[in-house]
Amino acid sequence: MSAARAYRRTGAAECFVTVVRLCAPLLVALPLAAQNPPPSQDSVGRLWAPSMLQERAPTSARDDDSLVQALEHKIRCTCGCNLDVFTCRTTDFTCATSPAMHRLVLARLDSGKTPDQVIASFVTQYGESVLMQPPKKGFDLLAYVMPFVGLVIGLGIVGALMRRWIRSRPVESPPQPGVPEPHASSEDQERLKRELEKFGA
């Protein structure tokens, strides 16, 4: 058997082994996929999984009242999504925390509390981290002031560096008319001529 024929057989065997290695995970996954069918689809073909949705009561006009919305936009949902309560409860239907916090807002308003008292009761219960924006007082005031202070300081530093850079650049004076350009001395010309003759020869 020639070397070329042996090389072709070896290459074909390596190719077959590579194909088997790539297809093996698919062969294992197919039976598993048959055991776990995909989620069902609704009438327009969108996938949905009813087990993921929370059972919720139908919303009423009071649920979307402007006062309720304004309050819930100021309170952070504690489920970890980092959204306000209103946005979380109207967009994430798998969250069980935001509907509970919504019911707390409604209950506290029904008990006669003012909007500020409702916010204060959430701060008492969860701490200031429940607020979407830190209060504009005390140490938290720095969160509102520092970006502008940092911007002014940054612009000052950039301006000072630009001024220093412009001053440190040498100013090139334009050539004066009537002043001849400096010429090489006769010794330099002779040396240049000798060097050029070396390369030309």
Phi, psi and omega in degrees: 000133184285163181294323181296318180294320178294321179295320179296320179294319179296317179297320179293322179294318178296321178296317179297317179297320179296317180296319179296318180296322180287326183273343183302315178300326178294320181294329177283323185285331183300312178296325179294321179294326179292328179286327181249090182294153179293161179300153182289169182240155178272191188294337180255012174088009178278139179286145176207150179231099184301333182292340181278339185278146176275144174287122182230146176286152177301143181283147178247175179297329181292329180297329182250022177300146183297324178293317179296316179299314182299318179294314184290336175288342179269347185251131179276135176290137184268013179283348180104001182281344180069019175258163173285165186299316183296313181297318181296315184286341180260354180237328182253098185276003174264351182278129177262347184282314184296321175297324178294318178293325176298316178297325176295318178300312180298318181296320181288326174292322179294332180281000176098008179284147176281165178303320178295323179291325177296314178299316181297324179292325176292322177296320178296320183285316188248349185092173184290346179292347179283346180278140177290330177232138177293150180294147183273064178203157177059219183295329181293342178297334178298328179297333179269329186272321189299323177301320180288321177297316179298322179295316180296316179297316179299316178296322177297317179295315179297319179297317179296318178295320179296317178298316180296320181294318180293320180290328184280346179289134177290139180269122180274124179276138180292150180297137182275136180291146178089349179264118183289151176291144179295138180253160177287149179288167181295328178294318179295321179294320179296316180297318177298319180297317179297318180296319180293324178294325177300316182284332183279339184282000000 
